[in-house]
Amino acid sequence: METVLSLAIGIVFGSGIWLVLRPRSFQVLTGLMLMSYAVNLFIFAMGRLSIDQPPLTPPGTVPDPVLLADPVPQALVLTAIVIGFATTALYLVVMIGARGLSGTDHVDGEEPEA
């Protein structure tokens, strides 16, 4: 399971880097979003991959860290999702404004040659 998750994170992050290097601003925005999703998956996986384990100690029991999920990475990922959504909205507004001013969505302002 860890190998599959590691490969998935690597492929998503590599795809994001490839898109960031493209000349069109929408592709750059999509690449930034893919890279943030890969980092979120990485942080989430650091909280141990466990199924059906509660994040908190059940009442009346002695806490055993091995039997509990780590809630800190879950909270960090939730916060990162909210911040990522806000920055994506900001990027979209800036991209639409730049398109209105320059008339193109290329990063360098010129049409690429075919």
N, C-alpha and C positions, 0 to 999 in steps of 0.2 A: 504494500500500500504506500509506503514511504517513497519507493522508487517512482511509482506512477505520479504521485503528487509532486515530487521534485522535477520530473520531466515536464509536467504540465506547467509548473511555475516558470521553468526555464524557457519553454516554448512561447508562453504568453509574454514574458518579459522581452525575449529576443524579437518577437513580432512587434512589440511596442517600440523598441529601439529602431528597427527597420523603418517603421512608419514615421518616427520623429525625424529621420534623415531625409524624408521625401520633401519636394519643394512646395506642396500645396498645404495651406493652413488647416484644412479639415483633416487631412491625413496626420498632421502633427498633433492636432487635438485628440484624434483617435488613438495615436500612439501613446500620448501621455495618460489617457484613461486606461489603456491596457497595462501600462507599467504600474499604475497605482493599484489595479486589480491584482497583479502578480505580487506586489508587496503586501497587500492585504491578505492574500492566501498564505504567504510566507509567515506573517505575524500570527495568523490564526493557527497555523500548523505548529508553531512554537509552544502552544498551550497543550501539547500532547494530543495525538490522535486517539480519541477514546469514544466509545459509543455507549449511550444509556448511562452516563455517570453524571450525578448532580454537581453543579458548581459550588454548592454550599453544604455545610454539614447538616445532616438530618437531626432533628431535635432529640435529645436524650441519648446521643451516641458520642463516643470518643472520636475526635477528628483523626482521620488517617489520610495523609496527603496522597497516598498511592491510589485511593479509591475515589478521589475527587478530581473534577476538571478544574483547570486554572481559569478563573474569571477575568484576569487582567488582560490577556491577549484578546479576549472577546470584547471587552470594553474599548480597547485601543482600536480594534478593527471597526467597531460601530462608530466611534468618533471619526476615524479616517474616512469612512463612507460619507458621512455628513459633510466633512470639510472638502472631500473630493467633488461632491455634487455642487457645492457652492463655487469652487474654483472653476469647474467646468462651465457653469452658468456665466461666470465672469469672462472666461476665455471666449465663449460664444458671443457675448456682447461686444467684446473688443474685436473679434473677427468680423462681425457684421459691420461695425463702424469702419474698420480698415477697408473692407470691400466697398463701402459707400464712398469713401474718400478717394481710393485709388482706382476703383473700377475693376480690380482683379483680386483673386485670392492667392496669388503666388507670393511666396515669401520674399523673393527679390524684386517683385513688381513687374517682371517681364515674362512674356509667354515663352515656354520652353520650345526649343526647336524640335521638329519631328524627326 
